[in-house]
Amino acid sequence: MTSAPATVADGGAAATPPVVELLDVRKTYRMGASEVHALAGVSARFEQGSYWAIMGPSGSGKSSMLNLLGCLDRPTSGTYLLRGQDVSRLPDNELSELRLRHLGFIFQSFHLIQQLTVRENIELPLYYLGWEPHVAAERATRLAEQVGLGDRLEHRPNELSGGQQQRVAIARALANDPPILMADEPTGNLDSATGEQIMALIARLNNEGKTVIMVTHEPDIAAHASYRMHMRDGRVESIEEGRR
């Protein structure tokens, strides 16, 4: 079961402290002489263990939202609290450390390193965390087995199907055991049957306690989430509870 929905822009208190909270966050990009207001005063709370789909048309602000939540960008103004810590103005090296320890990323295009094996791709975050090589290898092997790739450890990405590559990407996202998974169109490059398998795997991770925040433009994919946030013109337009 997922937790109660986040409170968004209404000042209400959630039952438990949110794992992620945005307070009047704005993001403005300068394009030549013009300004683009990608986020226009967003306040949102996401509790630990919840499963969210962020939706909206092109230019609605959903990608900017995910970039901020994933500590890949900073707000122009407003506050971002990650597990209670204000990360809005942290320098790059501290943001990188937070990403490495608290966040896992699943991308549409997998972003695997072609020269590395399945095991080595999964190990990569652990290398940056300074794990002993044999311990990292054991961890990567266990994760590969959990996503059904225990017999593909020494294969390289170009020897795998799209669904298998996404499974490697998910295993890599889990290497550091992050409490939060960020997914950006995780089935966008997959056929529908394989996409459903990947969504079932993400649902299982959520049921095990991971917070999942996913951007998607596909209603059938968003239907897997417990809560759907609809964005338009840089604002939260509505939130609805899903079927899970």
C-alpha positions in Angstrom: 0.0 0.0 0.0 1.2 3.5 -0.7 0.9 6.4 1.7 -1.6 9.2 1.7 -1.3 11.7 -1.1 1.0 14.6 -0.9 -0.5 17.9 0.0 -0.2 20.4 -2.9 -0.4 24.1 -2.6 -3.1 24.2 0.1 -1.1 24.5 3.3 -2.5 21.2 4.7 -0.3 19.0 6.8 0.6 15.5 5.6 0.3 12.6 8.1 4.1 12.0 8.1 7.0 14.3 7.2 7.4 14.4 3.4 10.5 12.9 1.8 10.4 15.6 -0.8 8.8 19.1 -0.5 8.7 22.1 -2.8 7.7 25.5 -1.4 6.7 28.2 -4.0 9.3 27.0 -6.4 9.9 28.9 -9.6 12.3 28.2 -12.4 13.0 30.8 -15.1 15.2 30.3 -18.1 16.5 33.2 -20.2 16.2 32.6 -23.9 18.0 35.6 -25.5 16.0 38.6 -24.5 13.0 36.6 -23.4 12.3 34.7 -20.1 10.6 31.3 -20.0 8.8 30.6 -16.8 9.1 26.8 -16.6 7.8 26.6 -13.1 5.6 29.4 -11.8 5.2 28.9 -8.0 4.8 25.2 -7.4 4.3 23.8 -3.8 4.1 20.1 -3.4 4.7 17.3 -0.8 5.6 13.7 -1.6 5.6 11.2 1.3 7.9 8.3 1.6 6.5 5.2 -0.2 4.1 7.1 -2.5 3.9 6.6 -6.2 3.4 9.6 -8.4 3.0 10.2 -12.2 3.6 13.8 -13.3 1.7 14.5 -16.6 1.1 17.4 -18.9 1.5 18.7 -22.4 4.8 19.7 -23.9 6.0 22.9 -22.1 3.9 22.3 -19.1 6.9 22.2 -16.7 6.9 18.4 -15.9 10.5 17.9 -17.1 11.7 21.0 -15.2 9.9 19.6 -12.2 11.7 16.3 -12.4 15.1 17.9 -13.0 14.6 20.0 -9.8 13.4 17.0 -7.8 16.3 15.0 -9.0 18.8 17.7 -8.0 19.9 18.0 -11.6 18.9 21.7 -11.5 18.2 24.4 -9.0 15.1 26.6 -8.6 15.3 30.3 -9.5 13.5 31.0 -6.2 11.6 29.0 -3.6 12.7 26.1 -1.4 13.3 22.4 -2.1 13.5 20.2 1.0 14.9 16.7 0.4 14.4 14.5 3.4 14.2 17.7 5.5 17.3 19.3 4.1 17.1 22.5 2.1 19.0 21.7 -1.1 17.9 24.8 -3.0 21.3 26.5 -3.0 23.8 23.8 -2.5 27.0 23.8 -4.6 27.4 21.2 -7.4 29.6 18.9 -5.4 27.1 18.6 -2.6 24.2 18.1 -5.0 26.1 15.3 -6.7 26.7 13.6 -3.3 22.9 13.9 -2.5 22.0 12.4 -5.8 24.4 9.6 -5.3 23.1 8.7 -1.8 19.4 9.4 -2.0 18.2 9.2 -5.6 18.0 6.6 -8.3 17.3 7.5 -11.9 15.6 5.5 -14.7 15.7 7.2 -18.1 13.9 6.6 -21.4 17.1 6.1 -23.2 18.7 3.8 -20.6 22.0 5.7 -20.5 24.1 2.6 -20.2 27.8 2.7 -21.0 28.3 0.5 -24.1 31.9 -0.5 -23.3 30.9 -1.9 -19.9 29.2 -5.3 -19.1 25.9 -5.6 -17.3 27.6 -6.1 -14.0 30.0 -3.2 -14.5 27.1 -0.8 -15.4 25.2 -1.8 -12.3 28.4 -1.4 -10.2 29.1 2.2 -11.4 27.3 4.1 -8.6 29.1 1.9 -6.0 32.5 2.8 -7.6 31.8 6.5 -6.9 30.7 5.7 -3.4 34.0 4.0 -2.8 32.8 0.4 -2.3 35.4 -2.4 -2.3 35.3 -4.0 -5.8 34.4 -7.5 -4.6 31.5 -6.2 -2.5 30.2 -4.0 -5.4 30.4 -7.1 -7.7 28.4 -9.1 -5.2 25.8 -6.4 -4.9 25.6 -6.0 -8.7 25.1 -9.8 -9.2 22.3 -9.9 -6.7 20.5 -6.9 -8.3 20.9 -8.4 -11.8 19.3 -11.6 -10.5 16.4 -9.6 -9.0 15.6 -8.0 -12.3 15.9 -11.3 -14.2 19.3 -10.8 -15.7 21.5 -13.2 -13.7 22.5 -15.0 -16.8 23.5 -11.8 -18.7 26.2 -10.4 -16.3 29.0 -10.4 -18.8 26.9 -9.2 -21.8 27.2 -5.6 -23.1 24.3 -3.4 -23.8 24.3 -3.9 -27.5 23.8 -7.7 -26.9 20.6 -7.0 -25.0 17.0 -6.2 -26.0 15.5 -2.8 -25.1 13.6 -4.3 -22.2 16.7 -6.0 -20.9 18.7 -2.7 -21.1 16.0 -1.0 -19.1 16.2 -3.7 -16.5 19.9 -3.1 -16.2 19.2 0.6 -15.8 16.7 -0.1 -13.0 19.3 -2.4 -11.3 21.9 0.4 -11.5 19.3 2.9 -10.1 18.9 0.5 -7.1 22.7 -0.1 -6.5 22.9 2.5 -3.8 19.5 1.5 -2.3 18.0 5.0 -2.7 14.7 5.8 -0.9 13.5 7.7 -4.0 13.3 6.6 -7.7 13.0 9.2 -10.4 11.7 7.8 -13.7 11.6 9.9 -16.9 9.4 8.2 -19.6 10.7 4.8 -18.5 8.8 2.8 -21.2 9.2 5.4 -24.0 11.5 3.2 -26.1 9.8 -0.1 -25.4 7.0 -2.0 -27.0 3.7 -2.2 -25.0 4.3 -5.7 -23.7 7.8 -5.0 -22.5 6.6 -1.7 -21.1 4.1 -3.5 -18.9 6.8 -5.8 -17.6 8.9 -2.8 -16.7 6.0 -1.1 -15.0 5.3 -4.2 -13.0 8.9 -4.2 -11.8 8.6 -0.5 -10.8 5.3 -1.3 -8.9 7.1 -4.1 -7.0 9.8 -1.7 -5.9 7.2 0.8 -4.8 5.4 -1.9 -2.8 8.8 -2.6 -1.1 8.9 1.0 0.1 10.5 3.0 -2.6 9.1 6.4 -3.4 8.5 6.6 -7.2 8.1 9.9 -9.0 7.6 9.4 -12.7 7.1 11.7 -15.7 5.0 10.3 -18.5 2.7 11.6 -21.2 1.0 8.2 -21.6 -2.3 7.8 -19.6 -2.0 4.0 -19.5 1.5 4.2 -17.9 0.3 6.9 -15.5 -2.5 4.6 -14.5 0.0 2.5 -12.6 0.7 5.3 -10.2 -1.3 5.9 -7.0 -1.5 9.6 -7.7 -1.4 11.7 -10.8 -0.3 15.3 -10.9 -1.4 17.2 -14.0 0.7 20.3 -14.9 0.0 23.2 -17.3 1.9 26.4 -17.9 4.4 25.7 -15.0 1.7 25.1 -12.4 0.0 22.2 -10.8 -3.4 22.1 -12.5 -4.9 19.1 -10.6 -4.2 16.0 -8.7 -6.2 12.8 -8.8 -5.9 9.5 -7.1 -5.2 6.4 -9.2 -6.5 2.9 -9.2 -3.7 1.2 -7.2 
